[in-house]
């Protein structure tokens, strides 16, 4: 496992060691001991989620104001532009975001700690996203930032209008959102 730092130190890309030959490939997608040794944090994942979306679907930017979730995100089919936004009011990086391409091909994963909003845009024809969470889904605490908030200025690689859920269309701008 190789750790790639981002401009937000708490968010990083995990690049697994992939063993491939003419039969296909094998890699260890998660190892608690290796994760702890490489990044110096211990997490307990309690839930695995799997979503499938078509091109131009934009999911997010989601977070839970209580029971915040850390997420380890990977893509097993297709490609997404994955985004994490720091919404910890006392953080020196409050309101900053990072984005990266996660794909079935590159097999990279993004670690998003609690205190961040998360979202992704499907840039391939279809994508399947798997992610582990450090706390359970609590719909009563779920919030959504406005995906196109001009104060965030996220550079989504859109090729047309995004396909959004009603919840995501009603996302709040960062300056009026309930944050940590």
N, C-alpha and C positions, 0 to 999 in steps of 0.2 A: 504494500500500500504506500502510495506517495501522496503527500499533502501539498496542495498548491494554495498559497496565501492569496487573499484578495485585498482590495483597498480598505475593507472593514475587517480588522484582525479576527473578530469572533466568527466570521463567516469564511468558510474555506471549501475548496474543491477536493474531493477524495478521488484519487485515481487508483483503481485496483490493479494488481498484477494479473495480467491475463495470459493464460497458457493456451495457445492455439496450434492446431495442426490440420491436416487434410480432413479430419473427422468433424472439426468444429472448434469450440473453445470451452474453457472452464475458467471461472474466477470465483474467488470468495467475495461475495458482495458485502458482508459485514462480519467482523470479528471483534467482539467487545474488548478483549485484551489488547489487540493491536491498535484499535481506535484509541484506547486510553493511553497506551504507550506513545503513540505518534502525536497526539494533540493535547495530552495532559488533562483531559476531562473524562469523567465517568458519567455515562448516561444509561438510563434504564428505559428501553423502548417498551411501550405497553400496547401499541396498536399498529397494524399495518394497513395501509389504504392503497387502492388500485383504481385508477380512473382511465377511461378511454375517451378521446375527444377527436374531432375532425379538424381539418386545417382552419385557421383563423379563430378557433375558439380561444378566448382569453378567460382564464379562471383567476379571480383574485382582484384585489390584494387582500387576503384573508388573515385574520388572527383572532385569538380568543383573549378578551380583556381579563378574564379569570381563567384559571387552569391553562396558562399559556403553554403552547406546544413547541418543543424543539422538533425539527424535522430533518431527516436524512432522505433526500429526494434523488431518484434515478429514473431513467427512461429505458424501457425494454422493447419498445416498438416506436420508430420514428424519431422526431427531433422537436424539442421545445426550447424556447427562450425563457429561462427561469430567472425570477427576480426575488430579491430579499431587500426589504426596506427597514432601516433602523427606526423604531418608533419608541425608543426609550428616551423620554424627555430629558433626563439628566446625562445622557450620553453626549460626548463631544462630536459624535457622528449622527446625531438626531436628524432625520429627514434624508440622509444619504442612502443610496441604493447601489446594489451591484446586480449585474445580469450576466448570464453565461448560457452558452448552448449546451444542453445535455442531450445525448442521443444514444440510441441502441448501439451505434457504431463506436462512439468514443468511450462508452461505459463509465463515464465520470459521474460522480454524485456530488450534490451540494448539501453541506451541513448549514442549517439555519437554526440558530439557537432561539430559545424563548425570548420574547421582546422584539421580534421582527414580524412584519407582515410579509406574506408570501403569495406569489402568483406566477402564472406561466402563460405563454402564448404558443399554440401549436403552429409550427412553421412547416411541417411535413404534411402529407395527405391525411395521415392519421397518426396519433401518438398514444401510447399507453405509459402512464406514469405510476410508479410505485413509491410510496414513502412511508417511513417508520416515524412514529410520533412518541414523544416523551410523556404525553398526558392524553387522556381520553377526549374524544369529541364532545363538546358541550354546546349545543346549538343556542342555548339561552345566553351564552357569553360571546358568541361569534360576532365579529365586526368586520367591516369591509371598507378599505380605503378606496377612493376614486382612482381607477386605473390610469386616467389621463390627467390627474391633478397637475396643473401647470407649475406649482411649487416643487413638485417632485421631478418633473421633466424627464420621465423615463423614456428612453429611446427604444420603444417597441419596434421590432422589424416587421411592421405591418405591410401587407400587400393589398389590402382593402379594408373595409370596415370590419372590426372585430365582432365575433358572435359572443354575446354576453348574456348571463342570466339576469333575471329581474333584480336579484340581490346585488349583483355587481354593477348594474346600471345605477343603482341607488347608493353606491359607495360614497363615503364622506371625504371631503378634502382634509388633508393632514391638519391644517390650522383649526378645524372645528371637530376633528375626530377625538374620540375617547382613546387615550394612549396610556402607556405605562409610566 
